[in-house]
Amino acid sequence: MSQQARSERYHIAVFGRRNAGKSSLVNALAGQSVSIVSSVAGTTTDTVWKNIELPGVGAAVIGDTAGYDDAGVVGELRVDAARKVLPRIDLALLLLHDSPDDNAEELEWRRRLEKMNIPYVLLLGQCDRLSGTAVMDGWKAVLDKDITPFSAVTGEGREELLKAMATALRTAEDDDITGSLVKAGDVVLLVMPQDSQAPKGRLIQPQVQTLRNLLDKHAVPLCCALEELPLLLGAIKEPPSLIITDSQVFAQVERVKPETTRLTSFSVLMARYKGDIELFRKGAEALMNLPANGRVLIAEACSHVPRNEDIGRVKLPRMLRGRFGEGLSIDVVSGNDFPDDLSVYDIVIHCGACMFTKRHVMSRASRAVEQGVPVTNYGIAIAALTGILDKVSF
């Protein structure tokens, strides 16, 4: 469980006022001391994340945020940090306090969650010390929604909370990386270049996830580096059903693949798995009409030290300028450094986002759509720029 990538876990964050019991709730769910519990308001300053396995929910990472009623200059920075967590999460736990008449913050945060289409569970914490049902009834009247009572001290309500969380998360999201492209028994060839960009001694996350997906579907995966592709094709009796390759070598693989074999890339698969493939295909159409003085935003999900021939910082900009000229303005951001104002760009090109959840990717894509900016991803952009997009299987 501890080895599972965070991008494959449900991201759950706890929100509430200072001293509402957020840290106690996180510790109770984690079964260990993850967050500092204190009677001093404002103890939690930045979001604390912990990998966790929750019965009925599965692998998750849970975050303890700063109180959203924090005050002052530093307090506002803490609240802003809590707000910035929202695009990354699959579920919010909104912890209520014991004065339902003082409800402006809770109503505002619920409005924010619903606007962003984030599932949430309402909790009344510290229920072991509350007398009667006046507080619960008060909150139900204000929020008109089911509320789960919970006590981190006695454990009361834990099972009900886990059930509510599991129900909220069961949104039937597609968790099949290869989707209808692969069925049981299909021979699938994975071409994985082992160049200077390949990490020493390991495979990159999309390759690992795709391999596991193929094994789970009882397909037959074969692997090779680009140089050995002709040798492997010559060694098998029948052409593979599908070739999955690195987007950077699309053109080379397309030239030698058997005519009956379909072709896609890890990045394109991630575009389906983590994003909206049709939205990204439309973005590729807009990309091909980019003006010579256009402005492009290239967004990387992971923060890494760029190497020579880095795809986002070197290869993709080179391809863009080779196609549209040196007049292009290209900005590159990484990690969580994604601008709020996208209206200055003609297009956003996002990486495959193997390190992000689907909700995180779609929150960025939705922001671009709201501002009228086309968005696509690395693999689809490269296929379009190399003229083989119509030959790629989705």
Secondary structure in CASP SS format (residue, H / E / C, confidence):
PFRMAT SS
TARGET T0000
AUTHOR 0000-0000-0000
METHOD secondary structure of the structure
MODEL  1
M C 1.00
S C 1.00
Q C 1.00
Q C 1.00
A C 1.00
R H 1.00
S H 1.00
E H 1.00
R C 1.00
Y E 1.00
H E 1.00
I E 1.00
A E 1.00
V E 1.00
F E 1.00
G E 1.00
R C 1.00
R C 1.00
N C 1.00
A C 1.00
G C 1.00
K H 1.00
S H 1.00
S H 1.00
L H 1.00
V H 1.00
N H 1.00
A H 1.00
L H 1.00
A H 1.00
G C 1.00
Q C 1.00
S C 1.00
V C 1.00
S C 1.00
I C 1.00
V C 1.00
S C 1.00
S C 1.00
V C 1.00
A C 1.00
G C 1.00
T C 1.00
T C 1.00
T C 1.00
D C 1.00
T C 1.00
V E 1.00
W E 1.00
K E 1.00
N E 1.00
I E 1.00
E E 1.00
L E 1.00
P C 1.00
G C 1.00
V C 1.00
G E 1.00
A E 1.00
A E 1.00
V E 1.00
I E 1.00
G E 1.00
D E 1.00
T C 1.00
A C 1.00
G C 1.00
Y C 1.00
D C 1.00
D C 1.00
A C 1.00
G H 1.00
V H 1.00
V H 1.00
G H 1.00
E H 1.00
L H 1.00
R H 1.00
V H 1.00
D H 1.00
A H 1.00
A H 1.00
R H 1.00
K H 1.00
V H 1.00
L H 1.00
P H 1.00
R H 1.00
I C 1.00
D C 1.00
L E 1.00
A E 1.00
L E 1.00
L E 1.00
L E 1.00
L E 1.00
H C 1.00
D C 1.00
S C 1.00
P C 1.00
D C 1.00
D C 1.00
N C 1.00
A H 1.00
E H 1.00
E H 1.00
L H 1.00
E H 1.00
W H 1.00
R H 1.00
R H 1.00
R H 1.00
L H 1.00
E H 1.00
K H 1.00
M C 1.00
N C 1.00
I C 1.00
P C 1.00
Y E 1.00
V E 1.00
L E 1.00
L E 1.00
L E 1.00
G C 1.00
Q C 1.00
C H 1.00
D H 1.00
R H 1.00
L C 1.00
S C 1.00
G C 1.00
T C 1.00
A H 1.00
V H 1.00
M H 1.00
D H 1.00
G H 1.00
W H 1.00
K H 1.00
A H 1.00
V H 1.00
L H 1.00
D C 1.00
K C 1.00
D C 1.00
I C 1.00
T E 1.00
P E 1.00
F C 1.00
S C 1.00
A C 1.00
V C 1.00
T C 1.00
G C 1.00
E C 1.00
G C 1.00
R H 1.00
E H 1.00
E H 1.00
L H 1.00
L H 1.00
K H 1.00
A H 1.00
M H 1.00
A H 1.00
T H 1.00
A H 1.00
L H 1.00
R C 1.00
T C 1.00
A C 1.00
E C 1.00
D C 1.00
D C 1.00
D C 1.00
I C 1.00
T C 1.00
G H 1.00
S H 1.00
L H 1.00
V C 1.00
K C 1.00
A C 1.00
G C 1.00
D C 1.00
V E 1.00
V E 1.00
L E 1.00
L E 1.00
V E 1.00
M C 1.00
P C 1.00
Q C 1.00
D C 1.00
S C 1.00
Q C 1.00
A C 1.00
P C 1.00
K C 1.00
G C 1.00
R C 1.00
L C 1.00
I C 1.00
Q H 1.00
P H 1.00
Q H 1.00
V H 1.00
Q H 1.00
T H 1.00
L H 1.00
R H 1.00
N H 1.00
L H 1.00
L H 1.00
D H 1.00
K C 1.00
H C 1.00
A C 1.00
V E 1.00
P E 1.00
L E 1.00
C E 1.00
C E 1.00
A C 1.00
L H 1.00
E H 1.00
E H 1.00
L H 1.00
P H 1.00
L H 1.00
L H 1.00
L H 1.00
G H 1.00
A H 1.00
I C 1.00
K C 1.00
E C 1.00
P C 1.00
P C 1.00
S C 1.00
L E 1.00
I E 1.00
I E 1.00
T E 1.00
D C 1.00
S H 1.00
Q H 1.00
V H 1.00
F H 1.00
A H 1.00
Q H 1.00
V H 1.00
E H 1.00
R H 1.00
V H 1.00
K C 1.00
P C 1.00
E C 1.00
T C 1.00
T C 1.00
R E 1.00
L E 1.00
T E 1.00
S E 1.00
F H 1.00
S H 1.00
V H 1.00
L H 1.00
M H 1.00
A H 1.00
R H 1.00
Y H 1.00
K H 1.00
G C 1.00
D C 1.00
I H 1.00
E H 1.00
L H 1.00
F H 1.00
R H 1.00
K H 1.00
G H 1.00
A H 1.00
E H 1.00
A H 1.00
L H 1.00
M C 1.00
N C 1.00
L C 1.00
P C 1.00
A C 1.00
N C 1.00
G C 1.00
R E 1.00
V E 1.00
L E 1.00
I E 1.00
A E 1.00
E E 1.00
A C 1.00
C C 1.00
S C 1.00
H C 1.00
V C 1.00
P C 1.00
R C 1.00
N C 1.00
E C 1.00
D C 1.00
I H 1.00
G H 1.00
R H 1.00
V H 1.00
K H 1.00
L H 1.00
P H 1.00
R H 1.00
M H 1.00
L H 1.00
R H 1.00
G H 1.00
R H 1.00
F H 1.00
G C 1.00
E C 1.00
G C 1.00
L C 1.00
S E 1.00
I E 1.00
D E 1.00
V E 1.00
V E 1.00
S E 1.00
G C 1.00
N C 1.00
D C 1.00
F C 1.00
P C 1.00
D C 1.00
D C 1.00
L C 1.00
S C 1.00
V C 1.00
Y C 1.00
D C 1.00
I E 1.00
V E 1.00
I E 1.00
H E 1.00
C C 1.00
G C 1.00
A C 1.00
C C 1.00
M C 1.00
F C 1.00
T C 1.00
K H 1.00
R H 1.00
H H 1.00
V H 1.00
M H 1.00
S H 1.00
R H 1.00
A H 1.00
S H 1.00
R H 1.00
A H 1.00
V H 1.00
E H 1.00
Q C 1.00
G C 1.00
V C 1.00
P C 1.00
V E 1.00
T E 1.00
N E 1.00
Y H 1.00
G H 1.00
I H 1.00
A H 1.00
I H 1.00
A H 1.00
A H 1.00
L H 1.00
T C 1.00
G C 1.00
I C 1.00
L H 1.00
D H 1.00
K H 1.00
V E 1.00
S C 1.00
F C 1.00
END
